[in-house]
Amino acid sequence: MEEQPGLSDEYRKASPWPLFVAFGLAIFEVGIVWPLFPVAVGGLLLFVGSVVGILRESGYVADPWKGLVAASALCLAVGGAVTLTTGGSVRLRGLAILAGGVVVLVGGVFGSLWSPSQVQ
């Protein structure tokens, strides 16, 4: 009798990415609630990087660097819309999303240009 029926060696048993997605969102919100702008941007970077990691692991994105560039475009669009249409503490959230989008864009472009071989 098998110890773990239904499991195959070809499938991974667990992925680490969902934990980092949750931590990224929590850190982002902590940075917003207590006005700690660098913490909010860092949480957003952890969140976006983890989402791109999930997409790469599941095969939806072939190149993680291009995934980061696409995610940065989404962050820049959402952050710009939130910043331009709101005020007060919600505007801080938009500015954090914008700053995170710029950092992710720079990382994605630099990574795709610098990477000597395709990331497997």
Secondary structure, DSSP 8 states (H G I E B T S, - for coil): --SSTT--TTS-S--SHHHHHHHHHHHHHHHHHTT-HHHHHHHHHHHHHHHHHHHHHHTS-S-HHHHHHHHHHHHHHHHHHHHHH--THHHHHHHHHHHHHHHHHHHHHHHHHH-SS---
